[in-house]
């Protein structure tokens, strides 16, 4: 039986902090947060995922008047509701509704029109995995979700803008090398093209430790299923806790000026490899990692866990999949960064801004390419590179779905 407190493990071994990185900024801006959230109507799209749910938990500390949550994952919405209503320190507003719908569906726009207006809208509906670029079909779904549907929502809001609009980004939007990161960089450009009409902000941040579907969460799943652990040994990442991921998004949404891109102040020494975290995770369970030289060897050894206990098979490899960046960064050299206004947050203040016409033309070309009967990844990369000249896609012909 796997017995481990994930939150304690994150604090002890990954973030190495007992108190949230953003606790001081939250405390110093507490009155501002109360004044901007209390009694307001809050719509959270993609709210049942890890980041969205922790954004909701952070926001509920300031008593919004209404809370509507949209997510395509009906089971996750149900569990979120049970979690919120079962927590002694969380007060769920009387006007609380969840809807298992896609934010591009007709029914979503009916909800927006009939149940609005919403003073605060936060969008967490995103394809976030590098593995989403495995073929033209998954890429099309990614681009439609991260770019086309996001722009459609902004277009709908332009006549009745909320007081605050937030759309989550990623550190991988800085000097992107994969289509997911490029899609988020384009999404940022789409946001900025609306910033004169809608108060828009976003945030780039680190990997969320043990978030749903993440590699670290996969460590937990593999052990409960008595399967070997596998991870790259040369990929370094910054990490924040799930709680911190919601807090940075709340701070960016409620305190940022339109067009701001927030990111956490983390130093290079905070980065860790997945293989190192795997070793720490196993040893926290009193297991000793035993290095295997292939996936097959690791799988065969896992069939005999009882006979090799307390050793546990792991397979660590050098990354060779498309779009995999070996390190993370939050901003580029040509972006103006404010590091003084917050204790734990930096803010990009002069994000490059394409005109609305440029954005509309890019989306037109993107839709045209996605409508091709014989669609290829190279066609998509060409369109993205035309709009983002700094996009240098790493193509190896391999994808993460080919690994354990």
Protein Blocks (a to p, Z undefined) as FASTA:
>chain_A
ZZddfklmmmmmmnopabdfklmmmmmmmmmmmmmmgopacddehklbmklmmmmmmmmm
nopabdcdddfblklmmmmmmmmmmpmkbccdfbdcdddddfkbmklmmmmmmmmccfbd
cdfbdcfbfklmmbmklmmmmmmmmmmmmmmmmmmmmmmccfbdcddddfklgopabfkl
mmmmmmmmmmmmmmmmpccddddddddehiahiaklmmmmmmmnopacdddfkbccdddd
fklmmmmmmmmmmmpcehiacdddddfklpccfklmmmmmmmmnopacdddfbfklmmmm
mmmmmmmocbdcddddddfbehiafbdcfbdfklccdfklpmkbccdfkbccddfklmmm
mmmmmmmmmmpmbacfklmmmmmmmmmmmlccddehiafklpZZ
